[in-house]
Amino acid sequence: MIGILFLLSGIWGFSSRIVFGMFTTNTLHAIFQIIIGCATIFFTSVGYCKPFLKILGSAMLLLGFGWFMGGDQLLIQIFNSNRSFAFFNLFFGFLVLVLGITLKSAQSRQHNSVDIVF
């Protein structure tokens, strides 16, 4: 679902400078979101969901905090990010990071399951 959200946002960003009614974007930002969406779908399908979600969540938190700390203004200008985008990065980055930390791996689910054989 996270990958699909990024893909939709990226595709929408090619036709509109405002996505989901509040997030500013540009062509470079849209391309970046499509890449993140594809990477999310790929890494979760090949079994690297936990590490990828941890990296993605951490990166989103850094971007969100960076906006409020007045960090790299060039990065903010390149991706055309606004306050709503920064709040989204903080909130969604936190959720993705927690999901990456708390998600049980497929191997541990497999060992904990009970198979009933008739």
N, C-alpha and C positions, 0 to 999 in steps of 0.2 A: 504493500500500500504506500509506503514511503517513496519508493521508486516511481510509482505511478503518479503520485502527487508532484514530484519534481518534473517528470516528463510533461504533465499537463501544464504546469506553470511555465515551463520553458517554451513549449509550443505556443501557448497563449501570448507569451512575451514577444513573439515575432509580429503579432498583429496589433498589439496594444502596448502602450507605455505604462499602463496601470493594470496590475493583475490582481484578481480577487477583490477588486474595488478599493484597495488601499496600499498595495505594494508597488513602488515604482521599479521600473526595469528598463533595460535596453537590450540591444541585439547581443552584445557580449555576455551579459548576464543570462539571457535566454539560452545561449549556447552552453554556458557553464552548467545551468540547471539540467539541461538535457543530458549532458555528460554525467552529472551526478546521478540522475535518474537511471540511466543505463548501467552505471557502475553498481548502484544499489541492487538492481535486479540481478545483475551478473553475480556479484559476490554472495548474495543470499542464496542463489540457486546452486552454487558450487560448494556451499558449506562454510563460508567465511562470514557468516552473518554477524556474530558477536564482535569480532575485531573491527569489522567495517563500521558497524553502528557506533562503536566506541570512538573511532576516528572521526566519523561524520558528526556525531554529537559534540565532540570536543572542538572541532573546527567551527561549527555553528556558534557555540558559546563564545569562542574567541572573537569571531566576527561581530557578534552582538555587543560584547563588552568593548571591543575596539571602537565601535561607533560612538558609544557613550563616553569613552575616555578621550575622544578626540584624536584617536590614533592616526593611522595612515590616511590622510585626507585624499591622497591619490587613489587608493584602493576604493574608498567610498565614491569618488567621482567616476572611476572606471565602471563600477557596477551600478551606478545611479541608485544607491540605496538611501532610504529615508528612515525616519524614526519608527514607523510601523514595521518596516523590514527588520530593524534592529531588535525590537521587542519580540517579533516572531522568531528570530534566530536564538534569542535567549530562552524563550519558552520551549520551542520545538527542539532546540539543541539539548536542553535539559532532559526532555522526554526521551529523545533518541539515545542519549548517553545512559540514562537509567535503564532503558530497554536493553541496550547492549550489555550492561553489567548484570542484570537480573535474568535475562533470557537463558533458559536451560539449553545446552547444546543437544543436537540430535543424538549423539552417542550416550549422554547421560539419560535421556528419555528412553532410549532403547534398552539400557541396562535396568532401568527402574520399572519397566513395564512387565506385566504378567501375561504370558500367553496361555490361553486355555486350549488344550489339545484334546480332541475327542477321538 
